[in-house]
Structures are given as C-alpha cells and as structure tokens.
C-alpha cells in the first residue's frame, strides 16, 4: 500500500515525480509557478508542442531539469475545478507515473471543497490494475505520495481518501475476478475475512436457511446452478448510533440468462452482474474503517443464474420473503427476484433508509448511457442518495416511478410478473422492487452502465469501476452527521 505523507515546501521536498495542476492557458498555482521558474523558458515551447493548455483531461509530462524532481506532470484542471475534476486529474497523473517509486503533488491544494480527499482517491485509483492472472504483471512501483504543504485538515482528508480508494479497489477486484473464482460460498468467505479485519458482524445464510427462510426469489434463481446460493448480512453497529441505513446489493456472480439464455456475446461481461454486491462489500469496509457513527446493514443475495436441469422455468411462480408472488416470464430478469428477498429482509429490521444497487437493466443504459446510474425511489430516499452521489463525484440521474405504469407488471396468476413491455424497462423493474420496501424510505440505483468501464480514462480502468462505493460511504457519513 502506498504511503501518504505530508510534506514541506516544493523546494524542500524531493521525489521521482511531481504533479501540479494547471488552469486554462497554463495558469499555475504557486507551486506550479515555482516549477515553471525553475525549468526556464523552454517549458512553454515544450508544452506548446504537446498541445497542453490546462484543459480538463489534459496532462503533460516534462523533464524535471534542475528541480529536485526527475519528472514533472502538469495536469489540466480547467476553469473553477470541483473535487471531481481534481479526482480525474489525479487519476490521469497517477497512471502517468506508475513507474515512479516516489511521487509528490499539490493537487490537494486546489481551492475547492474535498480537494485533498479527491486527489488521493484519484491518484490511487489511477494506479489500480487487475493483474492477478497475468503471467508477467507490471504493478505500479509507487511507494509513497507526498502532499506538498499539507496541513492537518488535508492530512485527515487524505486518510479518508485512502480508505475510500482501498474500498473501491476491493469492489473492482471482485467485479473483475472470473466467475469461476467467486462462487457464492467464496464471496461469503471473502466477506467474512473482511468483516474480521475491520470489525463488522457477519451472518451468512446458507442453502437450507435460504429455502426454509422463505427467500423464494433467491432460491428460485439458484435452482439451475451447480453452486449453492448464499445471502450475506454485514453489520456496522457503533455505540450510540441513532441513524440506521440498510444497503442491498445484487450478487449474481454469473448471469447466463437461465433458460431464457443470453446470446454468447451477451455473456462476455456477465461476471460483472454482482457489481452491486461488490459495492456493498466495499462500502461496508470503508464505513467500518472510518468508524462512521451510523448503524449500517449490508445485504447481498448471492447466486449464479444458470440453465441447469432444475432451473426455474418461464411461467413458474416464486414467493418472496414478504409473501408476495412473482410470475417469472423471463428468467433473464432475475436480479429483481433476488433483490425482492434482499429488500424484504432489510425492511424487517426497520431501517431509516434502504438503498439497493444493481446492474439491473440494459434499458437504463439505453436511457442514460454507460456512465450515469439511474436513480429511483421515494422522494425522501432518492433525494438523500442524489446528494450523496454529488458529494462523492458519482453521476446519477433521477427517473420517475409513475403509478399508472404499475399495471404493466400485473400478472394473471400472481401478484406481479417479472417483466413488462419493451419500453420503460428500467421503470418496470424499479416498480417491482418498490413492492418489497413497504413504507420505508427507499432508493434504487440501476448501475448497469457505470458499474463497468468500456475504456480507460482518468481514474477508471477498463473493467469493473467500483461504482456506488463512494456514494454509499458519503450517504452513511451524512446520516451520521444528521
């Protein structure tokens, strides 16, 4: 793990690489001005050749000259950068200096709220790689990041950023791992190790308990799989906590579509279908390490969706934990079935707010693209999640839950069916979930798009993103302050 240390002035520090921010037309902070003075007149011509003007997303790497830094990285911040722009600039810079053993930066000094935490998060996540299956991995060599001129507040924020980045990296690792290596029992084992390490209480529902406990949605989806299902409860229970948050994450460790089989190319990234559960694991780890003064329950229903001989068939009716029944018309709409049980169980504990995260519908990607999550829920629930997402730098967009659409999932033989008409698919799925939260304030994040990055940019690497971890941590922090 990279050491994050507070440093003195730029002239008194030294590192293999120094990262400084630049505004439009190469307007530098005081440290950048010092660097430019030390490098001399050739710098402007060098940056002209690199077409670097300080725009967001731009970086330029130049020799350190006579400075105590071998390499200087100029990172574009644009005009009036917010914390997310700092995070992105730090991420791009982190990727650029992966071979540097020591690095230093002034990005934490950008005068915007949250800059110090964002700078550390971005740098660490930019250096992330999932390389455990490579025969010749090339991990980042960076051992330390010095925050030039950091005060106590920046140092504390950097500590929070490090914890958040580690939690996001954990979620990314789980999403990127091959499905064969993360069967439900293995996911539960990983959760247990993490819980022991950070001080969470854990309860694991095994196969018989799931069946006998009335978790009919999870049980039904699991019937075609050779690996048995699990449901994990993770509890953060600090003394004196008043607010109570429950988080539920969809944990389909591989989704073949079941008997409603996906085409081959539709399965290529279906190891990602447990990204909601991974985000719950990551969020719970960070919440515990940060010792947030809020009671938090994380629930992850875990199974594969496979077309085995005992698999649920189109036309079968499943009964969820709260007694409501669902006619399964498409076995590839299975996420809402396991979430029905997870949400039902969560509300039994009477939380103040329940949030679910799920790679639920391709329809949400059609509506919002692959970088923005769809946000549904009750007004009191969705508003809190939207505020937390904005604070965390994760993009969500509110979508409606019109009451007159509910009839679109009416069934002739059960309380509801698990699919509606072609159009409005994300809404239809969210309306089904709403049937399982009762009167508890609730929000649903459809993360089908942003859970997986299709290309590498700033602090995102192609593959699992860990989306939702930072939002849930910000949400828990806000509830703890209320």
C-alpha positions in Angstrom: 0.0 0.0 0.0 1.3 3.5 -0.9 2.3 5.7 2.0 0.6 9.1 2.0 2.7 11.6 3.8 2.6 15.4 4.4 5.5 17.3 3.0 7.0 20.8 3.3 7.6 23.2 0.5 8.2 22.1 -3.0 11.8 23.3 -2.9 12.5 21.4 0.3 10.9 18.1 -0.9 12.1 15.6 -3.5 10.5 12.8 -5.5 10.8 10.9 -8.7 7.7 12.8 -10.0 5.9 16.0 -9.0 2.2 16.5 -10.1 0.9 20.1 -10.3 -2.4 21.4 -11.5 -2.9 23.9 -14.4 -5.9 26.1 -15.2 -6.7 27.5 -18.6 -3.9 28.9 -20.7 -1.4 27.2 -18.3 -2.3 29.2 -15.2 -0.5 27.5 -12.4 -0.8 27.5 -8.6 2.1 28.9 -6.5 3.9 25.6 -6.7 3.4 25.4 -10.5 4.7 28.9 -10.8 7.9 27.9 -8.9 8.3 24.9 -11.1 8.0 27.0 -14.3 10.5 29.4 -13.0 13.0 26.6 -12.2 12.6 25.0 -15.6 13.1 28.1 -17.6 12.0 29.4 -20.9 12.0 26.1 -22.8 8.9 24.9 -20.9 6.4 27.0 -22.8 7.7 25.7 -26.1 7.7 22.2 -24.8 4.1 22.5 -23.7 3.1 24.1 -27.0 4.5 21.1 -28.8 2.5 18.8 -26.5 -0.7 20.9 -27.2 -1.2 21.3 -23.5 -3.3 24.3 -22.4 -4.6 23.2 -19.0 -7.9 21.9 -20.2 -9.7 19.2 -18.2 -8.3 15.7 -19.1 -5.0 17.0 -20.4 -1.7 16.0 -18.9 1.9 16.8 -20.0 5.0 15.0 -18.7 8.2 17.0 -18.8 11.8 16.5 -17.5 12.4 17.9 -14.0 15.5 19.8 -15.0 17.4 21.3 -12.0 14.4 20.8 -9.7 14.5 18.0 -7.0 12.1 16.0 -9.2 13.1 13.8 -12.1 9.7 14.3 -13.8 7.1 17.0 -13.7 3.4 16.2 -14.6 1.2 19.1 -15.4 -2.5 18.1 -15.0 -5.3 20.1 -16.6 -8.0 21.3 -14.3 -9.9 23.8 -16.4 -11.6 26.8 -15.0 -13.1 26.6 -11.5 -12.4 22.9 -10.9 -14.5 21.0 -8.5 -13.5 17.9 -6.5 -14.3 15.5 -9.3 -12.1 17.4 -11.7 -9.3 17.1 -9.1 -10.0 13.4 -8.8 -9.8 12.9 -12.5 -6.6 15.0 -12.9 -5.0 13.0 -10.1 -6.2 9.7 -11.7 -4.6 10.6 -15.1 -1.4 11.7 -13.3 -1.3 8.5 -11.2 -1.5 6.4 -14.4 1.3 8.5 -15.9 3.7 8.0 -13.1 3.2 4.3 -12.3 6.9 3.6 -12.7 7.9 6.4 -10.2 8.9 5.0 -6.8 8.1 8.3 -5.1 5.6 10.9 -6.1 4.5 14.3 -4.8 1.6 16.6 -5.6 0.0 19.9 -5.0 -3.4 18.9 -6.3 -4.8 18.7 -2.8 -4.3 22.5 -2.5 -6.8 23.3 -5.2 -9.3 25.7 -3.5 -12.4 23.6 -3.8 -14.2 21.6 -1.1 -13.0 18.0 -0.9 -9.8 18.5 -3.0 -7.5 16.7 -0.7 -9.6 13.6 -0.4 -10.3 13.6 -4.1 -6.6 14.0 -5.0 -5.6 10.9 -3.0 -8.6 8.9 -4.3 -7.9 9.7 -7.9 -4.1 9.0 -7.7 -4.6 5.6 -6.0 -7.4 4.6 -8.3 -5.5 5.7 -11.3 -2.7 3.4 -10.4 -5.1 0.4 -9.9 -4.6 -2.7 -12.1 -6.2 -6.1 -12.0 -3.3 -8.3 -12.9 -3.5 -11.4 -10.8 -4.0 -13.6 -13.8 -1.2 -12.2 -15.9 2.0 -14.3 -16.2 4.1 -11.1 -16.3 2.3 -8.4 -14.3 3.7 -4.9 -14.2 2.3 -3.4 -11.0 2.8 0.2 -10.1 6.1 0.9 -8.5 5.0 3.9 -6.5 5.6 3.5 -2.8 4.8 7.0 -1.4 2.8 10.1 -2.3 3.9 13.3 -0.6 1.3 16.1 -0.3 3.3 19.3 -0.6 2.5 21.8 2.2 -0.4 19.7 3.6 -1.9 20.9 6.9 -3.7 18.7 9.4 -7.1 19.0 7.7 -5.6 17.9 4.4 -3.8 15.0 6.1 -7.1 13.9 7.6 -8.9 14.2 4.3 -6.1 12.2 2.6 -6.6 9.4 5.2 -10.3 9.3 4.2 -9.4 9.2 0.6 -7.0 6.3 1.1 -9.7 4.3 2.9 -12.3 5.1 0.1 -9.8 4.2 -2.7 -9.0 0.9 -1.0 -12.6 0.0 -0.7 -13.3 0.9 -4.3 -10.3 -1.2 -5.4 -11.7 -4.2 -3.4 -15.0 -3.9 -5.2 -13.2 -3.6 -8.6 -11.2 -6.8 -7.8 -14.4 -8.7 -7.0 -16.1 -7.5 -10.2 -13.1 -8.2 -12.4 -12.5 -11.7 -11.0 -13.5 -14.6 -13.1 -16.9 -16.1 -12.1 -15.3 -19.5 -11.5 -13.3 -17.9 -8.7 -16.2 -16.1 -6.9 -18.9 -18.7 -6.3 -21.5 -17.6 -3.7 -19.7 -19.5 -0.9 -16.4 -17.9 -1.9 -17.9 -14.5 -1.9 -19.3 -15.2 1.6 -15.8 -16.3 2.7 -14.2 -13.1 1.4 -16.9 -11.1 3.2 -16.1 -13.0 6.4 -12.3 -12.2 6.1 -13.1 -8.6 5.5 -15.5 -8.4 8.4 -13.0 -9.9 10.8 -10.3 -7.4 9.6 -12.4 -4.3 10.0 -14.7 -5.3 12.9 -18.0 -6.0 11.3 -20.5 -8.5 12.5 -21.5 -11.0 9.8 -24.3 -13.5 9.3 -24.2 -15.9 6.3 -27.5 -17.6 5.2 -26.7 -21.0 3.7 -28.7 -23.0 1.2 -31.1 -24.6 3.6 -31.7 -21.4 5.5 -32.5 -19.5 2.3 -35.0 -22.2 1.3 -36.6 -22.5 4.7 -36.5 -18.8 5.4 -38.8 -18.0 2.6 -36.3 -16.4 0.3 -38.1 -17.7 -2.7 -36.7 -15.3 -5.3 -33.1 -16.1 -4.4 -33.9 -19.8 -4.1 -35.7 -19.9 -7.4 -32.9 -18.2 -9.3 -30.3 -20.5 -7.8 -32.0 -23.8 -8.9 -30.2 -24.1 -12.2 -26.7 -23.6 -10.7 -24.3 -26.2 -9.5 -23.0 -23.9 -6.8 -25.4 -23.2 -3.9 -26.6 -19.7 -3.1 -25.7 -17.6 -0.1 -27.0 -14.4 1.5 -24.6 -12.3 3.5 -25.5 -9.8 6.2 -22.8 -7.4 7.3 -23.4 -5.2 10.3 -21.7 -2.0 11.4 -23.0 -1.2 14.9 -21.2 1.6 16.7 -22.3 2.5 20.2 -24.7 5.4 20.4 -25.6 5.4 16.7 -29.0 6.8 16.0 -29.5 6.7 12.3 -29.9 3.3 10.6 -29.1 2.7 6.9 -29.6 -0.6 5.0 -27.8 -1.3 1.7 -28.8 -4.2 -0.5 -26.6 -5.3 -3.5 -27.5 -7.6 -6.3 -25.0 -10.5 -6.3 -25.5 -12.6 -9.5 -21.9 -13.9 -9.7 -22.6 -15.0 -13.3 -25.7 -14.5 -15.4 -26.2 -16.8 -18.3 -29.8 -15.7 -18.5 -31.0 -19.1 -17.2 -33.4 -20.9 -19.5 -34.0 -17.6 -21.3 -30.4 -17.9 -22.4 -28.4 -14.9 -23.5 -26.5 -15.0 -26.8 -22.8 -15.7 -26.5 -21.6 -12.1 -26.8 -24.2 -11.1 -24.2 -22.5 -13.3 -21.6 -18.9 -12.0 -22.1 -19.1 -9.5 -19.3 -21.7 -11.2 -17.1 -19.2 -11.8 -14.3 -19.9 -8.1 -13.7 -23.5 -8.8 -12.6 -22.5 -8.9 -8.9 -21.2 -5.3 -9.0 -24.0 -4.3 -6.6 -22.9 -6.8 -4.0 -19.2 -5.8 -4.6 -20.1 -2.2 -3.9 -21.9 -3.2 -0.7 -18.7 -5.1 0.5 -16.5 -2.1 -0.4 -18.8 0.4 1.2 -19.1 -1.6 4.4 -15.3 -2.0 4.6 -14.8 1.8 4.3 -17.7 2.6 6.7 -16.1 0.4 9.4 -12.6 1.7 8.8 -13.9 5.3 9.0 -15.8 4.4 12.2 -18.8 6.4 11.0 -21.4 7.0 13.8 -24.3 5.4 12.0 -25.7 1.9 12.1 -25.4 0.2 8.7 -26.6 -3.2 7.4 -25.3 -4.5 4.2 -27.2 -7.4 2.5 -26.0 -9.3 -0.5 -28.1 -12.1 -2.1 -25.6 -14.3 -4.0 -26.1 -16.9 -6.7 -25.4 -17.8 -10.3 -28.2 -17.7 -12.9 -27.7 -20.9 -14.9 -29.8 -23.1 -17.2 -29.4 -26.4 -15.3 -32.0 -29.1 -15.4 -33.7 -27.9 -12.3 -33.7 -24.2 -13.3 -36.7 -22.0 -12.9 -38.9 -22.1 -16.0 -40.8 -19.3 -17.7 -44.3 -19.5 -16.2 -43.1 -20.6 -12.7 -44.3 -18.5 -9.7 -41.9 -17.6 -6.9 -42.9 -16.4 -3.4 -40.6 -13.7 -1.9 -39.7 -13.2 1.7 -42.6 -10.8 2.3 -45.2 -13.2 0.9 -45.7 -11.5 -2.4 -45.6 -13.7 -5.5 -43.9 -13.2 -8.8 -44.6 -14.9 -12.1 -41.3 -15.5 -13.9 -41.8 -14.9 -17.6 -38.2 -14.2 -18.5 -35.5 -16.0 -16.4 -33.0 -13.4 -17.6 -34.8 -10.8 -15.4 -33.5 -12.4 -12.3 -31.9 -9.6 -10.5 -35.2 -8.2 -9.3 -36.1 -11.6 -8.0 -33.1 -11.8 -5.6 -33.5 -8.2 -4.7 -37.1 -8.8 -3.7 -35.8 -11.1 -0.9 -32.9 -8.8 0.0 -35.2 -5.8 0.3 -37.9 -7.7 2.2 -35.3 -8.9 4.7 -33.8 -5.4 5.0 -37.1 -3.7 5.9 -37.8 -6.3 8.6 -35.0 -4.7 10.6 -36.8 -1.3 10.3 -34.0 0.9 8.9 -34.5 4.7 8.4 -33.5 4.3 4.8 -32.9 1.4 2.5 -30.9 1.6 -0.7 -30.3 -1.1 -3.3 -27.7 -1.1 -6.0 -27.9 -3.4 -9.0 -26.8 -4.0 -12.6 -30.4 -4.4 -13.3 -31.5 -3.4 -16.8 -30.0 -2.7 -20.2 -32.9 -0.3 -20.6 -31.2 2.1 -18.1 -28.1 2.1 -20.3 -30.2 2.9 -23.3 -31.7 5.9 -21.4 -28.6 7.3 -19.7 -25.5 5.7 -21.4 -22.8 3.8 -19.6 -21.5 6.5 -17.3 -24.6 7.5 -15.4 -26.7 5.4 -12.9 -30.5 5.6 -12.9 -31.9 6.7 -9.6 -35.4 5.7 -8.5 -37.2 5.7 -5.2 -39.4 7.6 -2.7 -38.7 11.3 -2.6 -37.1 11.2 0.9 -34.9 8.3 -0.1 -33.8 9.4 -3.6 -33.0 12.9 -2.6 -30.6 11.8 0.1 -28.8 9.4 -2.3 -28.6 12.1 -5.0 -27.0 14.5 -2.6 -24.5 11.8 -1.5 -23.7 10.9 -5.1 -23.0 14.6 -5.9 -20.7 14.8 -2.9 -18.9 11.6 -3.9 -18.4 12.5 -7.6 -20.5 9.6 -8.9 -23.1 10.6 -11.5 -26.8 9.6 -11.1 -29.9 10.8 -12.7 -33.4 10.7 -11.2 -36.0 8.7 -13.2 -39.8 8.5 -12.5 -41.9 5.8 -10.9 -45.4 6.7 -12.3 -48.2 4.9 -10.5 -50.1 4.2 -13.7 -47.1 2.1 -15.0 -47.6 -0.4 -12.2 -50.3 -2.2 -14.2 -47.7 -3.1 -16.8 -46.3 -5.7 -14.5 -49.7 -7.2 -13.5 -49.9 -10.9 -13.8 -52.9 -13.2 -14.4 -51.7 -15.8 -11.9 -49.5 -14.0 -9.3 -49.2 -10.6 -7.6 -46.9 -9.4 -10.4 -44.7 -10.6 -13.2 -41.0 -10.1 -13.5 -41.1 -8.3 -16.9 -43.2 -5.6 -18.5 -43.5 -4.3 -22.1 -40.4 -3.5 -24.1 -40.3 0.2 -23.4 -39.7 1.6 -19.9 -37.8 -1.5 -18.8 -35.9 0.3 -16.1 -39.0 1.8 -14.7 -40.9 -1.5 -14.8 -38.0 -3.2 -12.8 -38.0 -0.4 -10.2 -41.7 -0.6 -9.8 -41.4 -4.3 -9.0 -38.7 -3.6 -6.4 -41.0 -1.0 -4.8 -43.4 -3.8 -3.9 -40.8 -5.1 -1.3 -39.9 -2.0 0.7 -43.2 -1.2 2.4 -43.3 2.3 3.9 -39.5 2.5 4.5 -37.8 5.4 2.6 -36.1 3.8 -0.3 -33.8 4.4 -3.2 -32.8 2.2 -6.1 -29.6 2.7 -8.1 -29.6 0.9 -11.5 -25.8 0.8 -12.1 -25.9 -1.4 -15.2 -24.0 1.3 -17.1 -21.3 2.8 -14.8 -20.5 -0.5 -13.0 -18.2 -1.4 -15.9 -16.0 1.0 -17.9 -15.7 0.3 -21.6 -12.5 2.2 -21.8 -9.7 3.5 -19.6 -9.9 7.2 -18.7 -8.6 9.3 -15.7 -9.0 7.2 -12.6 -11.1 4.5 -14.3 -9.5 1.4 -15.8 -11.4 -0.6 -18.4 -13.5 -3.2 -16.4 -15.1 -3.0 -13.0 -15.3 0.5 -11.6 -16.5 0.0 -8.0 -19.3 2.5 -8.7 -21.5 3.1 -5.7 -18.9 2.6 -3.0 -18.1 6.3 -2.6 -21.8 7.3 -2.8 -22.8 4.8 0.0 -19.9 6.0 2.2 -20.9 9.6 1.6 -24.5 8.7 2.4 -23.6 6.9 5.6 -21.4 9.9 6.6 -24.2 12.3 6.0 -26.7 10.2 8.1 -24.1 10.0 10.9 -23.9 13.8 11.0 -27.6 14.4 10.9 
